[in-house]
Amino acid sequence: MKKELTKTYDKDGNLISPKLSGDLKNYLIDIDGTITEDIPNEEPERMLTCKPFADALETLNNWYNEGHIITFFTSRTEEHREYTERWLEMHKFKYHALLMNKPRGGNYHWIDNHIVKATRYKGKFTDLTTQLKEVEVFED
């Protein structure tokens, strides 16, 4: 499914990276500990036997059906790609891309030239709500 991108320009009229049109979102979603139990790379034999969290499957597939982009982003290594793709297919997750080799260790701090919204998974996929929180920004 091809997504429409909107041309975007900086204050000087130079073309910059495009944005998704409308209210579409790019969801970047972790696998282990977020859509299924937390399986370490050191135990790949468990990767095909773990079960998905039911609320994750339903929620993510709904987002996909609404037209949002679903990309799984995992600390699993490239050697675990086949197991991971098989598991996603076996459980009927709909997605657009799978990115392997996310740095391990947590405490992520994402720096980007685009707005990045982060949602910490706390055990259940529910409706997303908007809350005002303190964030770190670069000084002007």
N, C-alpha and C positions, 0 to 999 in steps of 0.2 A: 504494500500500500504506500503510494507516494504522498508525502505531506507537502502542502503548499508552504513555501518560504516567502517571507516578505522582505523585500530589499530594505536595507537600513543604511542611513548615512550619518556621518559625524557632523559636528557643528560647522565644519568647513565645506561640507558637501561631498566629502570623500565616501565612496562605498565601503562599508564595513561588513562584518559577519551578519548574515541574515537571521531573522527570527521566525519562529513558527507563527502562522497566522492565527488570528482569533484567540480563543482561550485554550488552545492545545498546549500540552505540557510534555516535556521530555522527562520521564521518570527514570532515574538511575537507582536500581534496587539491588541491595545485597542479597545473597542466597542464604548462607549458613548463619543461623540464629535469627533470621528475619522472615524467610518464607518456609523454612524447615528447621529441624534441630541443628545445633551448632556442631558440624562435622569438621575436625581438623584435617589438614592435608596429609598428616601422618597416618590416617586411618581411612584410605580411599575405599576400602572394601565396604564401608558403611554408606557410601554415597548413593548407591543404587537401592538400598533397603530402607532408607529413612522416608517418612511420610511428610507430605506438605501440610502446613497449617491451613485448615479449611477456609478460614476467613481470608487468608492471603490469596489463595487460588481464585476465589469468587471476586474479590475486590480488584485484583490485577487484571483478570480477564474482562471485567466490566470496564476498567479504564481503557484497555486495548480496544474493546468494542465501541467505546465513545470516540475513538480516533486518536487518543494520546499515544505517544511513543514509549514503549516499554523496553528498557535495556537492563539486563542483569549484569552486575558488576561484582566480581568475586575475587577473593584471595586465593582461590584454587589456582593451581598452576596449569600451564598449557597441557601438560601430560594428563590432566584430569578433564580436559574439554569433552572427550567422547562420553565419559560417564555422565558428565553434567548435562550435555545435550540429550542423552538418552533419558535421564531422569525427568527433565523438563517436558519432553515429549510424552513419556509414559504417564505423567500426571496431567497432561493437556494444558500446560501453561502456554498462553499466547504471548509472543514477544517478537521484537524486531532485531535485537542484537544481544550478543553475549561477550562481555569484556573480561578477560582472565588477568590474573597477576596483580590484583589490587594490593597495595602494600599491606602487610600484616601488622597488627599491633594496635589498631584503634587509634583513639585520640586524633582523628582526622581534622585537618584545618585546610579547607579548600579555598584557594585564591584564584579568581577568575575575572575576566573583564566583563562578564555578564552577571546578572543577578542570580544568585544561587540560594535556593530555599532548602533548608534541611529539616527533616522530620526524623526524630529518633524513635525507632521501633521499641515499644514497651510491652510486647506480649499479645497484642491484638490489633488487627486492622479494623478501624472504625472510620466514620466520616471524618475528614480533615476539617479542623476549625482554625480560625485566624486568632492569634494571640500576639500581643506586643511583648517582645523580649529584648533584653540588652544584647547587642552584638559588638564585636570588635571591628573597627574600620581603620584604614590608613588615615593619618592626619593630612589635611589639605596643605 
